[in-house]
Amino acid sequence: MTAPRFEARSARVPRRTVRAHTLALAALLLGGGGAPVEAQAPGLSPDSVAAEFQASLRGMGWRAMVARMHPEGVGRLHDFMTAWVEQDGSGRILSLFYGDLTLEQFQALPDHEVAARTLERAASAMPGLLHALVVRDVRIVGSVPDPPDRAHVVYRSTSGLQGAVPEIRVLSVKRDDGEWRVLWSQELDAIQEALRGLPLMTDPPPGEPSTRSDDFGGRSG
């Protein structure tokens, strides 16, 4: 069964558009044309929030990472997993990601708990992905305002592999109760895509329902 390909609380942006926006924002900041984004005291600036989010990610502090996310971003992960669990008639996806929880217990979990458990499971089951996300150097370049309540933080991400070339990436933040929180990042995109392949790594015994990523026709965003 394929993981659903939709984000109920956030419109999916084509990768070509994301790349174009990334380059445009990087050019603006690297050229010195970006206006600083002021945070409402006593909250942190978008740059500081992005730095803390990345530090939590690279330190494998998944719950701290979720705590720095905007409710809409957390909800996006929650909705993605909830749709997958509820539309899998075998119960295998529920067991694979959340152990002995019943469907009712899973449905009662708050958004942030579903997101945290999902990230913890992804990290334990996919060490290759974990290595790529953790063994990196991240340098914040700056932020560009997107009124009335958003900003985009540009940063350089360099893999720990020898000879790796730095990548310019963008992370979006949004105000929540006057404080900046991470709405979404390219690392979260990578994790969400990787989650779809996790059932392939643990195929069920012969005769049991499959949860392969090509067996399910989820809704598209």
ABEGO torsion letter per residue (X at the ends): XBBBBBBAABBBBBAAAAAAAAAAAAAAAAAGABBBBBBBOABBBAAAAAAAAAAAAAAGBAAAAAAABBAAAAAAAAAAAAAAAAABAAGAAAAAAAEABBAAAAAABBAAAAAAAAAAAAAAABAAAAAAAABBBBBBAEBBBBOAABBBBBBBBBBABBGBBBBBBBBBBBBBGGBBBBABBAAAAAAAAAAAAAAAABBBBBGBBBABAAABBBBBX
